[in-house]
Amino acid sequence: MRNTERGRPEDPPPTAPLRRRSYFSPAADAIGSELDLHLTGRHVVHALAPGFCDAASVYLLQRWLLEEHARTAADPPQIEARRLALRIGSDTSEDWEHLLPVGEVLVFPRATPYARAVATGQTQLLDGVDRHTFERLRGTGPDDAGVDALLRSASFLIVPLRLRGAAVGFIACTRGPGKEPFTCGEAVAVESLGARACVALDNARRYERERRTALAIRRSLLPETGQAFESCRVAHGYRPAGQDNVIGGDWYDVLPRGDRRLAMVVGDAMGHGPESAVAMIQLRTAVRTLAALDITPAELMDRLDAVAGTTPGASFATCMYAEWDAELHTCTFVGAGHPPPLIRGPGRPAAPVDLASAGLPLGLATGPYEPTVLRLSEPTLLLLYSDGLVESRTRDIDQGISCLARALDAGADDVPDAGHPNALPSLCRRLLAGSGHDGADAAYDVSDDRTLLLAELTPGKN
């Protein structure tokens, strides 16, 4: 069996881009257009098969996928690689998933051309599939016509994928007996394609890792939805800014306090990304700690202000704190530069709470915060929210609050069974969807998170 090793190529000549386009399908131009590992892999194999070769596959080293700075021996006894993408022919007449599933992790011994390509960084050019692959394919589908066609491959090309001097995987291409064998020029073209794919795959891997981390942080911070407490039911909703962000500075929580009181809070640390997320986490943790102390809502906000003043990124964060006491029939509000809550009583439209003081943002050490105490003798809906639901480029925040109040009225009136466990979560979803960020109103600022906390307060019997 012919086995030719190609060293890593020098910079391609100026005509290489034109040659590459003549070799591969237009799918090659889509490589790197999406921050998605599997989609990038599919772009690569669709660029190669069936125009350039009869079958193409992309494998990524398992250690590279799982460990950011993984290192291995120069000549390991075996490599483990995950099949990221596969295309055989046009994929129209055969379902390969049951025979060669995407996502499968395979072990390739040192003697295989795959392991040699990874260890040496040199392309492997053979006149057929190697013995290891032959035995594996024959065991996978001994009576399958498609597998038989792969076994009869007359030319086999394995191109290592290398990034910053380290191996991350490989591309495998095959041609059947009726086709011309791969040439060294074609191998150069696939190496060039692989170099571009490596950058796209690395970007996608980093993005997916950051996304998983952010989602894990967000899930760990969210209280359970549809919570029920004595004399109070609570639901909440959150949507991140834009399409790709999953965590920002918005936060909210529901915390039982002593004497059967219930604290509810919505806050907003300025900005987006890791810095604002860290500030949000520290503020939320501080509120949880302070809520366990026997202090008043105003004193709690005073102490939170002091914490924000010494927390990087937390200065100018806003917050609205509400404390429900079902026995006393009172709800106490303390604001720190945050939009006012909305309340809706039986037979009355939703309206913002007339706060004694809106308060200044946290971290400015401006002095004591002033509480607002409302007496609620009837069942009441309470809505806390972030400014992302009410701010717009074409109207002031007061108009946005009025629109949100009308949306709360319309949504509450349309709930068929207000006592159903899904009533409040359904109303939260409706308020989020109607806040304009999903295309209903292009005037909204899509760079801000949207957060809301909806509570149904039921006074106890005296």
Secondary structure, 3 states (H helix, E strand, C coil): CCEEEECCCCCCCCCHHHHHHHHCCHHHHHCCCCCCHHHHHHHHHHHHCCCCCCEEEEEEEHHHHHCCCCCCCCCCCEEEEEEEEEEECCCCCCCCCCCCCCCCEEEEECCCHHHHHHHHCCEEEECCCCHHHHHHHHHHCCCCHHHHHHHCCCEEEEEEEEECCEEEEEEEEEECCCCCCCCHHHHHHHHHHHHHHHHHHHHHHHHHHHHHHHHHHHHHHCCCCCEEECCEEEEEEEECCCCCCCCEEEEEEEEECHHHEEEEEEEEEEEECHHHHHHHHHHHHHHHHHHCCCCCHHHHHHHHHHHHHCCCCCCCCEEEEEEEECCCCEEEEEEEECCCCEEECCCCCCEECCCCCCCCCCCCCCCCCCCEEEECCCCEEEEEECHHHCCECCCCHHHHHHHHHHHHHHHHHHCCCCCCCCHHHHHHHHHHHCCCCCCCCCCECCCCCEEEEEEEECCCCC
